[in-house]
Amino acid sequence: MILRLDEIEKKVWEEEKRFLMKQVGILLIKNSAIKFGDYTLASGKKSPYYIDLRQTISSPITMDWIANALTRIIINEIGKDKIDKILGVPTAGIPFATVVSQKLGLPLIYYRQARKEHGVRKKIEGILERNDRVLIVDDLITTGESVIEGSEVVRDQGGVVNELVVLLDREQGGQESLRASRIEPHVLFKISDAMAWLHSVGLIEDDIFETIKNYIEEESRFYQAASP
């Protein structure tokens, strides 16, 4: 059977995406951006692992790999010609959005979680024109609340938001919430895929992996049951 050109391109991108996940996953381990133990998340829930992508901003090589991966997602799954501005989500998403905007040659904006009380008292930093097509860039998806907040700020000021590009998904109902808010997430990898691969190459011990696997499965079932 001879594959059509579009089928070949799709398979090539799938393999490239897997390669990028592996390389970024290794760099996250090297930079202690993935931690294992007993952690309390911002939501108050307990977790056997913690993702701290702010660790990567001190590693230019890691930042470049992450930004390249996000850029490749944009090119292959969205299209640069469909974007007018890149929005960084504060605070963790802004460094990644900044490098991505430079790589693509697209203007950067970001939003303030609290409006300035001096000067022009705006919530968007940078230039946002009415009907600008804005792509949101963030580090990871948990609940999706911060991305939804950013999209509402942009829409309130006349911008158009339909897409999000992000490094990883914690699989805690965030993608479903984003789609309900008319935002399509484009993700480099799900946390379950990353953990499974890191375990397969010996970078996560068996007992830790089993704990994390059970946790991810329980969280996924919980959020699926809670979704309407």
N, C-alpha and C positions, 0 to 999 in steps of 0.2 A: 504494500500500500504506500502510495506517494503522498506525503503530507503537503497541504497547501502552505503557501508562504506565511499566512497569518497564524496557522497552527504551529509552524516552526518557530516563529517569533515568540509566541506564547510560551512554548516549552523552553526556549532559551532564557526568557525572562524568569520563569519559575526556577530554573537551575541557578541563575545569577542571584536570585533573591535568597536561595538556600545558602549559597556561598557567602553572601553578605551577612546573613544571620550568624553563621559560624565564626566569621572573622570578628564581627562586633561582639559576639558572646565571649570569645576569648579575651578581647580587650577589656570588657566589663569586669571579668574575673581578675585580670591583672591589675586593674585600677581600683579594686575593692568596691566596685559599684554594685555588685551583688553580694549581699551578706546573708549568712545563715545563722539562725538562733531564735530568740523569742522577742518579737518586736510588737509594739503597739502603734497602729496606723493613726493617721489624723482623724479617721472616723471613730476611733476608740476600739476598733476590732483588733484582735491578736493575729499575728502572722508569723510563720516559721521562716520567712525570708523577707528581705528588704531591698528594694531597688533605689539606689541613690545616684542618679545620673549626674548630679552636680559634681561628683568626684571627677568626671571626665573632662571638665573644663580646664583642669590643670595639665592635661595631656594633649598637646597639639596633634599628635598622630591619631589618637583615639577620636578627637573632635573631627578631624578630617575624614576618617572612615565613616563616622556616623553621618556627617553632612553629605558625604558622597552617596551613602545608602539612601538617605531621604531624597536627595536630588534624583537618583535613579528611579525611585518610586514615582516622583512627580512626572518625569519624562515618559515612563512606560505606562502609567496608569491614569494620568490626568491630561498632560500636555501643557507645556510652558505657554503656548499661545492662548490658553484659556484662563490665564491668571494675570491680574494687573498689580496686585500687592501681596506681600507675605506678612502675615500677622503672627508675632510671637506671643505665647501665653506666659504671663509672669508667674514665677520668676524663672523656673527651670527651663521653660521652652525658649526663652529669648536668645540665649547663646547659640542654640542650634538654628533658630530661624535667621539669625544674623549671618551665619556662615552660608546657609542655603541661599539667602538672598544675594550674597556676593557671587556664589557659584553660578547662579542663574541670571545675574544682572537685573534682578527685579527689586523694586523699592520695598523697604521694610517699614512696617508700622507695629506698634504694640499698644495695649490698652492699660490704663491705670485701674487697679481694683478700687481705689478711692479717688474721686474727682479732685483735681487741684483746687485749692481755695484761694489762689492768687492768680494774677495775670488773666488769661482768657478762660481759666477754669474748665479745661477740656479733659475728656477721658481717653481720647486717642492721641498718641504721640506720633508725629510724622504727618504726612499729607494723605488724607482720604477724600477722594472725590465721590460725588453721587454716582451710583451704578458701577463703581469699581468692583471687579470680581476679586474677592479676597480669599486666599488659601491660608488656613490656620496650620501652624507647625507647633507641635508640643513634644515633650519627652516620652510620656506614657499615658495610657488610659486606665483609670480606676473606675470612677463613677461617671466621668465625662462632664461633671458640673462646671469646672473652670473653663472648659472649651465652650460649653453652651452659654455661659456668662459672657465670654468674649464675643461670640457670634451675635448675641443680642445687642451688645454695645455697637458693633459694626452696623448691624441692620438698622438700629435706631438712628444712625447718622447717614443712612442712605446707601451703605455698601451692600454687596451681595455675597453671602457665604453659603457654600454648598459642600465643601470638601475639607477634610483634615488629613494631614500626614503626620505619622507618629512612629516612634521607634518600636514600642512594644505595648501589648494589651495584657493587663493582669487578669482578664477574664472574670470580671466582677460586675457584669451588667452594663458596662460603659458603652459598648458599641450599640446596644439596643436603645439606650437613652439618647445617644447622638442621632441615630436614624429617626427617632421620634421627633427630634428637633430639626429635621431636614438637613442633617450633616452626614455625609458619607465618609467613614473612616478608612484610610489606607494605612495598613500596618506592616512593618517589616517582619515581625514575628509575634506569635502568641507565647505567653510565658511557659505554657505546658510544652510547646515544641522546643523552646530554648533549653529548658531544664532536662528534657528527655535526651537531647543531643549532648549536653554537657555531662550527663551521667554516662552515656554510651562511650564517651572517650575518657572516662575516669576522672573528670574534674569535679564530680559530686559523689560523695560516698553513698553506698546503698541505703543505709538507714535514713540519712538526710533526704535522699531522693524520694523514698517511700512516704515520708512525712509530708513533703512538699506536694507530691502527686495526690495524696489523699486530700490535702487541704484545698488544692486547686479544684479537684472534682467536687468536693462538698460545696465550695463557694459557687461553682458553676451551676450545680443543681439548685442551690438556694435562689440565685438570681433568675434562673429560668422559671422556677415555680412562682416567683414574685412578680414576673412580668405579666402584663395583661394579655 
